[in-house]
Amino acid sequence: MIKKAGDINEQTPWQEMTVGGEIYEGGTARATITGEWRSNRPVWKEDKCKQCLLCAPFCPDSSIPVLSGKRKEFDYDHCKGCGICWKVCPFEAIDFVKEGEE
């Protein structure tokens, strides 16, 4: 029997897991706060941002919300700190710092 992601926790024996611990259902990222994995994080500098929105489609975790055509603050619950947004921003509107620094 294949368990659903919501049924797997630290008490689940390995014998009941799927091969490789794979999750076969979609939409599980929103149920899990994965941002605590990062060691570096992006910091949005709104005053430098030109709202070109180039950062948003490059984010592999969809952690840059865009509402009414404007980007908003990072979704730090899901951002894993990969730095792609920082790398693609042409206006230096994103800093990349060690977690815990501003």
C-alpha positions in Angstrom: 0.0 0.0 0.0 1.4 3.4 -0.9 0.9 6.0 1.8 -0.1 9.6 1.1 2.3 12.3 2.0 0.1 13.5 4.9 0.3 10.0 6.5 4.1 9.9 6.6 5.9 11.1 9.6 8.9 10.4 11.8 7.1 7.3 13.2 6.6 5.7 9.8 8.7 2.5 9.5 10.9 2.3 6.4 9.2 -0.9 5.4 6.0 1.1 4.8 7.7 3.8 2.6 7.9 3.8 -1.1 11.1 2.9 -2.9 13.5 5.9 -2.4 10.9 7.6 -0.2 9.2 9.1 -3.3 5.9 10.9 -2.9 3.5 10.1 -5.8 0.9 12.7 -5.3 1.1 16.3 -6.3 0.6 19.5 -4.3 2.5 18.4 -1.2 4.9 21.4 -1.0 2.2 23.8 0.4 1.6 21.3 3.2 5.3 21.3 4.3 7.3 24.3 5.5 10.5 23.8 3.6 12.1 27.2 4.1 13.8 26.1 7.3 16.2 24.1 5.1 18.0 27.2 3.8 21.3 28.5 5.1 21.2 31.7 2.9 18.2 33.8 2.0 17.2 36.5 -0.4 16.3 39.9 0.8 14.1 42.0 -1.4 15.0 45.7 -1.7 11.7 47.2 -2.7 13.2 50.7 -3.3 15.5 49.3 -6.0 12.9 46.9 -7.6 11.6 48.0 -11.0 8.9 45.4 -11.0 10.3 43.7 -14.1 9.1 40.4 -12.6 12.1 38.5 -14.0 12.8 36.9 -10.7 9.3 35.2 -10.3 9.4 32.7 -13.2 12.9 31.7 -12.3 12.1 30.8 -8.7 11.9 26.9 -8.6 9.8 27.0 -5.5 7.2 29.7 -6.5 8.3 31.7 -3.5 8.0 35.1 -5.1 4.3 36.0 -5.1 2.9 38.3 -7.8 -0.4 40.0 -7.2 -2.1 42.4 -9.5 1.1 42.5 -11.7 3.4 43.5 -8.8 5.8 41.3 -7.0 5.5 41.0 -3.2 7.7 39.9 -0.3 9.3 36.5 -0.5 7.3 33.4 0.8 10.0 32.4 3.3 8.0 29.4 4.4 8.9 27.8 1.1 12.0 29.6 -0.2 15.0 27.3 0.0 17.6 30.0 -0.6 19.0 28.8 -3.9 19.9 32.3 -5.0 18.5 32.1 -8.5 16.4 35.2 -8.0 19.5 37.1 -6.8 21.5 36.0 -9.8 18.8 37.0 -12.4 17.8 40.4 -10.9 19.3 43.1 -13.3 18.6 45.9 -10.8 20.4 44.6 -7.7 17.0 44.7 -5.9 17.7 41.4 -4.2 20.5 40.8 -1.7 21.6 37.3 -0.7 22.7 36.9 2.9 23.4 34.2 5.5 20.2 33.1 7.4 19.7 35.3 10.5 21.4 38.4 9.0 19.6 41.3 7.4 
